[in-house]
Amino acid sequence: MIKTGLSYLKWAPIAIVLVIGITLSIRPSAATNPPLASDSEAPGADTSNEERIIGKYMDDLFSYQNEINQAKKRQVLQSAEIDPWVRRSEGLQSRLSEVQNAVREIIRKFKAANEFDGLDSALLARASDPRRRAFYQANSFKEDLEYAASNLTNHRDEISQPLEVLRRKVASNADWNSAGRAPLVMATYHRPAAMFGRGLGCRIATIRWNLIDKNGGSVSGNAATCTAIACACQSGSPCPPYDCPGSATQ
C-alpha cells in the first residue's frame, strides 16, 4: 500500500505538467481561430464601383442637359452647332445599358449581403435632418433600384428629346432669314423640373444620392449630386433650392 502511494506521488507532478501544456496549446489556437462572425456582423456590400459608374453618367447627363438648356436661350443657332450634342446624346443613350447593368449588380450585392429588404429602413434610421427624413419617407430606394434594373433603358428617348427644340429653333431662324428679316424667338417659361426628362434624370439622381449615403459618403457635401437631384426631381428634394439651369426654354 505504501509503495502504491509513493508511485502516485512520483507521477503526480508529471501529470500536472502535461495538463498545463495541453491547456497552453489550446489557448493560442482559440485566439488564432476565433468564432465566425454572424451574418449581422458581416461587412456591408461594397457598391463603390457601381456608384462611380452611375455618378459619372449622372455628371455627363447633367452637363449635356445644362448645355442644351443654355442653347435654348440663344436667339440665333446654326445647324452645325447641334452636331456635337447629337453625338453626346447618342453616347449617353448607348451608355444607359451600362448604368442599368450596374443597378442590377447593386441589387445582387445587396441581396448577397442580406441588406436589400432593409435598405429603406436603414437609410431612414441614419437620417437626422428633417428634409432628408422626409425624402426617405416619401421614396423607396429598394423600389427605385427594382424599377431601374428593368426599365431604365426604356427612358433613353428622353435624352434626345431636347434636341428637337434646338432643331425647331434652327428651322425658325432659317425661315426668318430667308424672308430677309431678323429672327424672332418666342420664349416660353417652363418649371426647372423640365431640365431632365423627369423619369430618367430624377431616378438616376435619386439612386446616386442613396448610394452615396449608403456607402457612408457625404451627400450634403456633394454639390453636383445635390444640384442634379434638386433640379431633376424638384418636389421632395433633400437638397436646398437651387437656381436650376433651363428654367426658360425657347
C-alpha positions in Angstrom: 0.0 0.0 0.0 2.8 2.4 0.9 4.6 1.6 -2.3 1.5 2.4 -4.3 1.1 5.7 -2.6 4.7 6.6 -3.4 4.2 5.7 -7.0 1.2 8.1 -7.2 3.2 10.9 -5.7 6.0 10.2 -8.2 3.7 10.6 -11.2 1.5 13.4 -10.0 3.9 16.3 -10.9 4.3 14.8 -14.4 0.5 14.7 -14.9 0.2 18.3 -13.7 2.8 19.4 -16.2 1.0 17.6 -19.1 -2.3 19.2 -18.2 -0.7 22.7 -18.2 1.0 22.0 -21.5 -2.3 20.9 -23.2 -4.1 24.0 -21.8 -1.5 26.4 -23.2 -1.5 24.7 -26.5 -5.3 25.1 -26.8 -5.3 28.9 -26.0 -3.3 30.1 -28.9 -5.4 28.0 -31.2 -8.6 29.6 -29.9 -7.0 33.1 -30.4 -5.8 32.3 -33.9 -9.1 30.8 -35.0 -11.9 33.0 -33.4 -15.5 32.0 -33.9 -17.0 33.0 -37.2 -18.9 36.3 -37.2 -22.7 36.1 -37.5 -24.5 37.4 -40.6 -25.4 40.6 -38.7 -21.8 41.3 -38.1 -20.7 40.7 -41.7 -19.4 43.8 -43.6 -21.9 45.6 -45.9 -22.0 45.2 -49.6 -19.3 47.1 -51.5 -21.1 49.1 -54.2 -18.4 51.8 -54.7 -17.6 50.7 -58.2 -21.3 50.9 -59.3 -21.6 54.2 -57.5 -18.7 55.5 -59.7 -20.4 54.3 -62.9 -23.7 55.9 -62.0 -22.0 59.1 -60.8 -20.0 59.6 -63.9 -23.1 59.0 -66.1 -25.1 61.5 -63.9 -22.4 64.1 -64.2 -22.3 63.7 -68.0 -26.0 63.8 -68.4 -26.3 66.9 -66.2 -23.6 68.7 -68.2 -25.2 67.7 -71.5 -28.7 68.9 -70.4 -27.2 72.1 -69.0 -25.6 73.0 -72.3 -28.8 72.2 -74.2 -30.8 74.4 -72.0 -28.3 77.3 -72.3 -28.5 76.9 -76.1 -32.3 77.2 -76.0 -31.9 80.7 -74.7 -29.9 81.9 -77.7 -31.6 83.9 -80.3 -29.5 82.5 -83.2 -28.4 78.9 -83.6 -26.7 77.3 -86.5 -27.4 73.7 -87.6 -23.7 72.7 -87.4 -23.7 73.7 -83.7 -26.1 70.9 -82.9 -24.0 68.1 -84.2 -21.7 67.8 -81.1 -24.8 67.5 -78.9 -26.2 64.9 -81.2 -23.1 62.8 -80.8 -23.2 63.2 -77.0 -26.8 62.3 -77.0 -26.1 59.1 -78.8 -23.3 58.3 -76.5 -25.4 58.8 -73.4 -28.1 56.6 -74.9 -25.7 53.7 -75.6 -24.2 54.0 -72.1 -27.6 53.8 -70.4 -27.4 50.0 -70.6 -24.2 50.1 -68.6 -26.0 52.1 -65.8 -28.8 49.6 -65.8 -26.4 46.7 -65.5 -24.7 48.5 -62.6 -28.1 48.7 -60.9 -28.6 45.0 -61.4 -25.2 44.3 -59.8 -26.1 46.6 -56.9 -29.2 44.6 -56.2 -27.3 41.3 -56.5 -24.7 42.5 -53.9 -27.3 43.8 -51.5 -29.2 40.5 -51.6 -26.0 38.5 -51.1 -25.3 40.6 -48.0 -28.9 40.3 -46.8 -29.3 44.1 -47.0 -31.8 44.5 -49.8 -35.1 44.2 -47.9 -33.9 46.6 -45.2 -32.5 49.3 -47.4 -35.2 51.9 -46.8 -35.4 51.5 -43.0 -31.6 51.6 -42.7 -31.4 54.9 -44.6 -34.2 56.4 -42.6 -32.6 55.4 -39.4 -29.4 57.2 -40.3 -31.1 60.4 -41.3 -31.4 63.2 -38.6 -32.0 66.2 -40.9 -35.8 66.7 -41.3 -35.5 67.3 -45.0 -33.6 64.1 -45.5 -36.0 62.1 -43.3 -39.0 63.4 -45.3 -37.2 62.4 -48.5 -36.5 58.9 -47.3 -40.1 58.6 -46.0 -41.5 59.6 -49.4 -39.2 57.5 -51.5 -38.1 53.8 -51.6 -34.5 53.1 -52.6 -35.5 49.4 -52.9 -38.3 50.2 -55.4 -36.2 52.7 -57.3 -33.5 50.0 -57.8 -36.0 47.4 -58.9 -37.6 49.7 -61.4 -34.3 50.9 -62.8 -33.0 47.3 -63.2 -35.8 46.5 -65.5 -36.9 49.8 -67.2 -34.0 52.3 -67.2 -33.2 51.8 -70.9 -36.8 52.4 -71.8 -36.2 56.1 -71.0 -33.4 56.6 -73.5 -35.5 58.7 -75.8 -35.7 61.4 -73.1 -32.1 62.1 -73.7 -32.6 63.2 -77.4 -35.9 64.9 -76.9 -34.4 68.4 -76.0 -32.5 68.3 -79.4 -35.8 68.7 -81.2 -36.3 72.1 -79.6 -32.9 73.2 -80.9 -33.8 71.8 -84.4 -37.0 73.8 -84.4 -35.1 76.9 -83.4 -32.7 76.4 -86.3 -35.6 75.9 -88.7 -37.3 79.0 -87.4 -34.1 81.1 -87.8 -33.7 79.8 -91.4 -37.3 80.8 -92.2 -37.0 84.3 -90.9 -33.6 84.8 -92.5 -34.9 83.7 -95.9 -37.5 86.3 -95.7 -34.9 89.0 -95.1 -36.0 89.7 -91.6 -34.3 89.3 -88.2 -35.0 86.1 -86.3 -37.7 86.3 -83.7 -37.8 83.7 -80.9 -40.8 83.2 -78.7 -39.8 82.4 -75.2 -41.9 80.1 -73.1 -41.4 79.6 -69.4 -41.2 76.1 -68.0 -40.6 75.0 -64.5 -37.0 73.9 -63.7 -38.1 70.3 -63.4 -38.1 70.2 -67.2 -34.3 70.2 -67.1 -34.3 66.4 -67.3 -36.9 64.0 -68.6 -38.3 63.6 -65.1 -38.3 59.8 -65.2 -34.7 59.3 -66.2 -32.9 62.2 -64.6 -34.7 62.1 -61.3 -34.4 58.3 -60.9 -30.6 58.2 -61.6 -30.0 61.2 -59.4 -32.0 59.6 -56.5 -30.2 56.3 -56.9 -26.8 58.1 -56.8 -27.8 60.1 -53.7 -28.9 56.9 -51.9 -25.7 55.1 -52.9 -23.5 57.8 -51.6 -25.4 57.8 -48.3 -25.5 54.0 -48.0 -21.7 53.9 -48.6 -21.0 56.4 -45.9 -20.2 59.3 -48.2 -21.1 63.0 -47.6 -24.2 63.6 -49.6 -24.7 67.1 -48.3 -21.2 68.0 -49.4 -21.7 66.7 -53.0 -22.8 69.8 -54.8 -23.1 68.1 -58.2 -25.5 65.5 -56.9 -27.4 68.0 -54.8 -27.9 70.2 -57.8 -28.8 67.3 -60.1 -31.4 65.9 -57.7 -32.9 69.3 -56.8 -33.2 70.3 -60.5 -34.3 66.9 -61.7 -36.8 66.0 -59.0 -37.8 69.3 -57.5 -40.6 68.1 -55.3 -39.4 66.5 -52.1 -35.7 67.1 -52.8 -33.5 66.5 -49.8 -31.3 69.4 -51.0 -31.9 73.1 -50.6 -33.4 75.0 -53.5 -31.1 75.7 -56.4 -31.1 78.1 -59.3 -31.5 75.4 -61.8 -30.4 75.9 -65.4 -33.0 75.5 -68.1 -35.8 77.4 -66.3 -36.8 79.0 -69.6 -37.0 77.2 -72.9 -37.3 78.7 -76.2 
